[in-house]
């Protein structure tokens, strides 16, 4: 009988222990569910905050970028515009080493585009009014199949300018490189630059930042197709050359010195 009671008591204790374990497990599960729900709610609250912060950072960077872009463009144009002059004013300048005509697209192998035709027209007019005794035709002749500078020289000769007064820079691959090479390869110190006005500010800026005394005369004789695109691209190009003229890297090619005071036929190929 006593053994029976003990057995019953032990059974009851075991049942109670199991029940307590089940209750504990239920409590733990409930706590885990509550923790998961709490964590999920916290994440949901944090996501909008993180997204808002990302948006704010993007907006701030964008605003700062626009301010920098605008500021640099205003600085470049203001720095250069003081020496952008008319054709008649250019004729009054003294001791100009050369007129730099910047290259542009050539069509059908040897036909100047409208923009290049007008640059050549202005450059030839400046030579004929006595602005400078030499012309430097600078453009892209990096491939045998594409040649801006020989086309430019041919047009100048057809308009009565002696070949010996027309130099060709076959490696004027960019505005900056043209000015660098004009200074170091052709030894030009005082120049008049010819291109369209949207491009003239940056051209004069580069030349002056490289230590030359530079003036600019625009060649806008007409409206040009696609000018809105070029104006937009020029905004970025000014920023690029603003940075480039700080570090002043060497151009793609330098080569031997060919003084602009010598014979332009030395640049013939």
C-alpha positions in Angstrom: 0.0 0.0 0.0 2.8 2.3 0.9 4.6 1.5 -2.3 1.4 2.2 -4.2 1.2 5.7 -2.6 4.8 6.4 -3.3 4.3 5.4 -6.9 1.2 7.6 -7.3 3.1 10.5 -5.7 6.0 10.1 -8.1 3.7 9.9 -11.1 2.0 13.1 -10.0 5.3 14.8 -9.6 6.4 13.7 -13.1 3.1 15.0 -14.5 3.6 18.3 -12.8 7.2 18.5 -14.0 6.1 17.9 -17.6 3.3 20.4 -17.3 5.7 23.0 -15.9 8.1 22.3 -18.8 5.3 22.7 -21.3 4.3 26.0 -19.6 7.9 27.1 -19.7 8.2 26.2 -23.4 5.0 28.1 -24.2 6.3 31.1 -22.3 9.6 30.9 -24.2 7.8 30.6 -27.5 5.6 33.5 -26.6 8.7 35.6 -25.7 10.4 34.6 -28.9 7.3 35.6 -30.9 7.1 38.9 -29.1 10.8 39.5 -29.7 10.5 38.7 -33.4 7.5 41.0 -33.7 9.3 43.8 -31.9 12.4 43.3 -34.1 10.2 43.3 -37.2 8.5 46.5 -36.1 11.8 48.2 -35.3 13.1 47.3 -38.8 10.0 48.7 -40.4 10.4 51.9 -38.5 14.1 52.1 -39.4 13.6 51.5 -43.1 11.8 54.8 -43.8 14.4 56.7 -41.8 17.3 55.1 -43.7 15.6 55.8 -47.0 15.0 59.4 -46.0 18.7 59.8 -45.0 19.8 58.4 -48.4 17.5 60.8 -50.2 18.8 63.7 -48.2 22.5 62.8 -49.0 21.7 62.4 -52.7 19.9 65.8 -52.8 22.8 67.5 -50.9 25.4 66.0 -53.2 23.3 67.1 -56.2 23.0 70.6 -54.9 26.7 70.9 -54.1 27.5 69.5 -57.6 25.3 72.1 -59.3 26.8 74.9 -57.2 30.4 73.7 -58.1 29.5 73.3 -61.8 28.0 76.8 -61.9 30.7 78.4 -60.0 33.5 76.9 -62.1 31.8 77.9 -65.3 31.3 81.4 -64.1 34.9 81.6 -63.1 36.3 80.3 -66.4 34.1 82.6 -68.5 34.8 85.6 -66.4 38.5 85.0 -66.4 38.7 84.7 -70.1 36.1 87.3 -71.3 38.4 90.2 -70.4 40.6 89.4 -73.4 38.0 88.3 -75.9 38.0 91.1 -78.5 36.9 92.0 -82.0 38.7 91.5 -85.3 39.5 95.2 -85.5 40.8 95.3 -81.9 43.0 92.3 -82.6 44.7 94.3 -85.5 45.8 96.9 -83.0 47.7 94.4 -80.8 51.5 94.4 -80.9 54.0 91.5 -81.2 51.5 88.7 -81.6 53.4 85.5 -82.4 50.6 83.7 -84.1 46.9 83.2 -84.7 45.8 79.8 -83.4 42.9 78.3 -85.4 41.3 75.4 -83.6 40.4 72.4 -85.6 36.9 71.0 -86.1 35.2 68.3 -88.1 36.2 67.6 -91.7 33.6 66.0 -94.1 34.2 63.7 -97.0 37.9 63.5 -96.3 38.9 67.1 -97.1 35.8 69.4 -96.8 35.6 71.7 -93.8 32.4 71.6 -91.7 30.5 74.8 -91.3 32.1 75.5 -88.0 35.6 74.9 -89.3 34.9 76.9 -92.4 34.0 79.9 -90.3 37.1 79.5 -88.0 39.3 79.5 -91.1 37.5 82.5 -92.5 38.2 84.5 -89.3 41.8 83.3 -89.0 42.5 84.3 -92.6 40.9 87.7 -92.1 43.1 88.2 -89.0 46.2 87.3 -90.9 45.3 89.7 -93.7 44.6 92.6 -91.3 48.1 92.2 -89.8 47.2 90.7 -86.4 50.0 88.2 -86.7 52.6 87.1 -89.2 51.9 83.3 -88.7 48.9 81.0 -88.4 49.0 77.8 -86.4 46.4 75.3 -87.6 45.8 72.9 -84.7 43.6 69.8 -85.0 43.3 66.0 -85.1 45.5 64.1 -87.5 46.0 61.1 -85.3 44.9 58.7 -88.1 45.8 58.5 -91.8 42.2 58.3 -92.6 41.3 61.5 -90.8 43.1 64.8 -91.3 41.9 68.2 -90.1 45.1 70.2 -90.3 46.1 69.6 -94.0 42.6 70.6 -95.0 42.9 73.8 -92.9 46.3 74.6 -94.4 45.1 74.0 -98.0 42.2 76.5 -97.5 44.6 79.1 -96.1 46.9 78.7 -99.1 43.9 78.9 -101.5 43.1 82.2 -99.9 46.5 83.7 -100.7 48.5 82.9 -97.5 52.1 81.7 -98.1 52.7 78.1 -97.1 55.7 79.1 -95.1 53.4 81.2 -92.8 51.0 78.4 -92.1 52.1 75.9 -89.4 50.2 72.6 -88.7 49.9 71.0 -85.3 49.0 67.4 -86.1 48.5 66.4 -82.5 46.1 69.1 -81.3 43.7 66.4 -79.9 42.1 68.7 -77.4 41.9 72.4 -76.5 44.3 71.9 -73.6 46.8 69.9 -75.6 46.7 72.5 -78.4 47.6 75.3 -76.0 50.3 73.2 -74.3 51.9 72.4 -77.6 51.6 75.9 -78.9 53.7 77.0 -75.9 56.2 74.2 -75.7 56.6 72.9 -79.3 56.0 76.1 -81.3 57.3 78.5 -78.6 54.4 80.8 -78.8 54.1 83.3 -76.0 51.5 85.9 -77.3 48.6 84.5 -79.3 45.2 85.2 -80.7 42.8 82.2 -80.6 40.0 81.7 -83.1 37.0 79.5 -82.5 33.2 79.8 -81.9 32.4 81.9 -78.8 31.0 79.1 -76.7 34.4 77.4 -77.0 36.5 80.5 -76.9 36.2 81.1 -73.2 37.8 77.7 -72.3 40.4 78.1 -75.1 41.6 81.5 -73.8 41.4 80.2 -70.2 43.7 77.2 -70.9 46.2 79.4 -72.8 46.4 81.9 -70.0 46.6 79.3 -67.3 49.6 77.8 -69.2 51.3 81.1 -69.0 50.7 82.6 -72.5 49.3 86.1 -73.1 46.1 85.1 -74.9 43.4 86.9 -76.7 40.3 85.5 -78.4 38.3 86.4 -81.5 35.1 84.5 -82.1 34.1 83.0 -85.5 30.3 83.0 -85.2 29.2 83.9 -88.7 26.0 81.9 -88.5 23.8 79.6 -86.4 25.1 76.0 -86.1 23.0 72.8 -86.0 23.2 71.0 -82.7 24.5 74.0 -80.8 22.3 73.3 -77.7 24.1 70.0 -77.3 27.5 71.6 -77.7 26.6 74.3 -75.1 25.6 71.6 -72.6 28.8 69.6 -73.2 30.9 72.7 -72.9 29.7 73.2 -69.3 31.3 69.9 -68.4 34.4 70.5 -70.6 35.1 73.8 -68.7 35.1 71.8 -65.4 37.4 69.2 -66.9 39.9 71.8 -68.1 39.6 73.8 -64.9 41.0 70.7 -63.1 43.4 69.9 -65.9 45.1 73.3 -65.8 45.7 72.8 -62.1 47.7 69.7 -62.5 49.1 70.6 -66.0 49.8 67.1 -67.4 51.8 66.7 -70.5 49.9 66.3 -73.8 49.7 63.0 -75.7 52.7 64.0 -77.8 55.3 66.8 -77.5 58.2 66.2 -79.9 60.9 68.5 -81.1 60.6 72.3 -81.0 59.5 74.0 -84.2 59.6 77.7 -83.6 56.6 79.6 -84.8 59.0 82.3 -86.0 60.5 79.9 -88.6 59.2 78.2 -91.7 55.7 76.6 -91.6 56.7 74.1 -94.2 58.7 72.2 -91.6 55.3 70.9 -90.3 54.3 69.5 -93.7 53.9 65.8 -93.9 
